[in-house]
Amino acid sequence: MNDDDTPAPGAAKPPPTVGEGCVRRYDPEALSEEDGTDFDGAEALWQRTQRERPNTE
């Protein structure tokens, strides 16, 4: 990859979409492992916040 191929900071573009209006979604054929998020600690964080949450019921 040379400097000409490097995207500018904040210049991310979303993957292509299919459909229109309320049924518009990302094209599954265009998605790869590079798309999406990975948050391994999500479950542990959720459990901790639930334990630390004041009981207001």
C-alpha positions as CSV (number, residue, x, y, z in Angstrom):
1,M,0.0,0.0,0.0
2,N,1.5,3.3,-1.0
3,D,0.7,6.7,0.4
4,D,-1.8,7.4,-2.4
5,D,-3.9,4.5,-1.3
6,T,-4.1,5.5,2.4
7,P,-7.5,7.0,3.2
8,A,-7.7,10.3,4.9
9,P,-8.5,10.1,8.6
10,G,-12.2,10.1,9.2
11,A,-12.8,9.2,5.6
12,A,-14.4,5.8,6.2
13,K,-17.3,4.9,3.9
14,P,-20.0,2.4,4.6
15,P,-20.4,-0.8,2.7
16,P,-23.0,-1.0,-0.2
17,T,-26.6,-1.4,0.7
18,V,-29.6,-3.2,-0.8
19,G,-33.3,-2.3,-0.6
20,E,-34.9,1.0,0.1
21,G,-36.6,2.8,2.9
22,C,-37.4,0.6,6.0
23,V,-36.0,-2.5,4.4
24,R,-32.6,-1.0,3.5
25,R,-29.7,-3.0,4.8
26,Y,-26.0,-3.7,4.2
27,D,-25.4,-6.0,1.2
28,P,-24.4,-9.3,2.8
29,E,-22.5,-10.2,-0.3
30,A,-20.3,-7.1,0.2
31,L,-19.5,-7.7,3.9
32,S,-16.3,-9.5,5.1
33,E,-14.5,-10.2,8.4
34,E,-13.1,-6.6,8.2
35,D,-16.6,-5.2,8.7
36,G,-18.3,-5.0,12.0
37,T,-17.0,-4.8,15.6
38,D,-15.3,-7.1,18.0
39,F,-15.9,-6.5,21.7
40,D,-14.8,-9.5,23.7
41,G,-15.4,-7.8,27.0
42,A,-19.0,-6.9,26.4
43,E,-20.5,-9.6,28.5
44,A,-18.2,-9.0,31.5
45,L,-18.8,-5.2,31.2
46,W,-22.6,-5.8,31.2
47,Q,-22.5,-8.1,34.2
48,R,-20.3,-5.6,36.1
49,T,-22.6,-2.6,35.4
50,Q,-25.6,-4.7,36.5
51,R,-23.9,-5.5,39.8
52,E,-22.9,-1.9,40.4
53,R,-26.3,-0.4,39.4
54,P,-28.2,1.1,42.3
55,N,-31.4,-0.8,43.1
56,T,-34.1,1.8,42.4
57,E,-37.1,-0.6,42.3
